[in-house]
Amino acid sequence: MKKILLVLVASISLFACKSGAEKIAQDNIKSYTNTWDVAINEGKIDILDTAYATDIVLHTNPEIQGVVKAKAYYANFVTGFSNRQFIVKDMFAQGDKVTKYWQFKGTHTGDFMGIPATGKTIDIEGCTIARMVNGKIVEERDFMDNMDFLKQLGILK
């Protein structure tokens, strides 16, 4: 009887831990999806003040550290492109990691990271791996075909 009770208690504990981890993962997905919908589609970059940890790290080239610089980086997408559509095509989470497969569309009608408006329409897909701690984004790695992006802008042939 003691063994059965012990197995039952252990099973309940494991289920409770897994359910807690699954809830955190689902909460991270919901928060992360909302953040990028508001920041890019609505153009309200200030949401990053609360979504990002103050010491956020964006693994780009060059690496960007801190919420002020990260906001400035993403503001380029808002000011550089009209008709913006940021579409999350798929997203999943495990532990403190969130991975999203996304598509970004827009018309280059403003300055984008020093590139004057070209009037070109872009449609690019990519993937982001983010790490979240206590509901805040602390780290992001973006992967996309930069050469294709520059070709669509008419910068490269």
C-alpha positions in Angstrom: 0.0 0.0 0.0 2.9 2.4 0.8 4.4 1.8 -2.6 1.1 2.5 -4.3 0.7 5.7 -2.3 4.3 6.7 -3.1 3.8 6.1 -6.8 0.5 8.1 -6.7 2.2 11.1 -5.0 5.1 11.0 -7.4 2.8 10.9 -10.4 0.8 13.8 -9.1 3.9 15.8 -8.5 5.3 15.1 -11.9 1.9 16.0 -13.5 1.7 19.2 -11.5 5.3 20.2 -12.5 4.6 19.5 -16.2 1.3 21.3 -16.1 3.1 24.4 -14.5 5.8 24.2 -17.2 3.2 23.9 -20.0 1.3 26.9 -18.6 4.5 29.0 -18.6 5.2 28.0 -22.2 1.6 28.9 -23.2 1.8 32.2 -21.4 5.1 33.0 -23.1 3.6 32.2 -26.5 0.6 34.4 -25.8 2.8 37.3 -24.5 5.3 37.0 -27.4 2.6 36.9 -30.1 0.9 39.9 -28.6 4.2 41.8 -28.3 5.1 41.5 -32.0 1.5 42.1 -33.2 1.4 45.4 -31.3 5.0 46.4 -32.0 5.1 45.8 -35.7 1.6 45.5 -37.0 0.2 48.4 -34.9 3.5 50.2 -34.9 3.5 50.7 -31.1 7.2 50.1 -30.4 6.8 51.3 -26.8 5.4 47.9 -25.9 9.0 46.7 -25.9 9.6 48.8 -22.7 7.6 46.3 -20.8 8.0 43.2 -23.0 11.8 43.3 -22.9 14.1 42.9 -19.9 16.2 46.1 -19.5 19.4 44.1 -20.5 17.9 42.4 -23.6 20.4 41.0 -26.0 19.6 40.8 -29.8 22.1 38.5 -31.5 22.4 40.5 -34.7 25.4 41.9 -36.5 26.5 43.9 -34.6 25.0 42.6 -31.4 22.5 44.9 -29.7 22.3 45.2 -26.0 19.7 47.1 -23.9 16.1 47.9 -24.4 16.7 51.4 -25.8 18.9 50.1 -28.6 16.6 47.2 -29.3 13.6 49.5 -29.6 15.5 51.7 -32.0 16.4 48.6 -34.1 12.8 47.5 -34.5 11.6 51.1 -35.0 13.3 50.9 -38.3 10.8 48.3 -39.5 7.9 50.6 -38.4 9.2 53.8 -40.0 10.8 52.1 -43.0 7.8 50.1 -44.2 4.2 51.0 -44.8 1.5 48.3 -45.3 3.4 46.2 -42.8 2.2 42.7 -42.0 4.0 40.6 -39.5 2.5 37.2 -39.6 3.4 34.4 -37.1 3.1 31.3 -39.2 4.0 28.9 -36.4 5.2 29.1 -32.8 6.1 26.8 -30.0 7.7 27.0 -26.6 9.7 24.7 -24.3 11.2 25.7 -21.0 12.3 29.3 -21.3 12.6 29.2 -25.1 10.0 30.4 -27.6 10.5 29.8 -31.4 8.5 31.5 -34.0 8.4 31.1 -37.8 7.3 34.4 -39.3 6.6 36.3 -42.5 7.2 40.0 -42.9 5.6 42.0 -45.7 5.6 45.7 -46.5 6.4 48.5 -48.9 9.7 50.3 -48.3 8.4 53.9 -48.1 10.7 55.3 -45.4 14.3 55.3 -44.2 15.3 51.8 -43.1 18.6 51.5 -41.3 20.1 54.2 -43.4 18.6 52.9 -46.7 16.4 55.5 -48.3 12.9 54.5 -49.5 13.0 52.4 -52.6 9.2 51.9 -53.0 9.8 48.2 -53.4 7.5 45.6 -51.8 9.2 42.9 -49.7 8.0 39.6 -48.6 10.5 37.7 -46.4 10.3 34.7 -44.0 12.4 34.0 -41.0 12.7 32.4 -37.7 13.3 33.8 -34.2 14.5 31.9 -31.1 13.8 33.9 -28.0 14.5 33.3 -24.3 12.1 34.5 -21.7 12.5 34.8 -18.0 9.6 35.8 -15.7 7.5 36.8 -18.7 10.2 39.2 -20.1 12.1 38.6 -23.3 15.8 38.5 -22.4 17.4 37.3 -25.6 16.5 37.0 -29.3 18.2 35.4 -32.3 16.7 36.1 -35.7 17.4 34.1 -38.8 16.4 35.2 -42.3 17.8 35.4 -45.8 19.4 38.9 -45.7 20.6 38.6 -49.3 17.1 37.9 -50.5 15.8 40.8 -48.4 18.3 43.2 -50.0 17.5 41.8 -53.5 13.8 42.5 -52.9 14.7 46.1 -51.8 16.6 46.5 -55.1 20.0 47.0 -53.3 21.5 43.8 -54.7 21.0 42.0 -57.9 
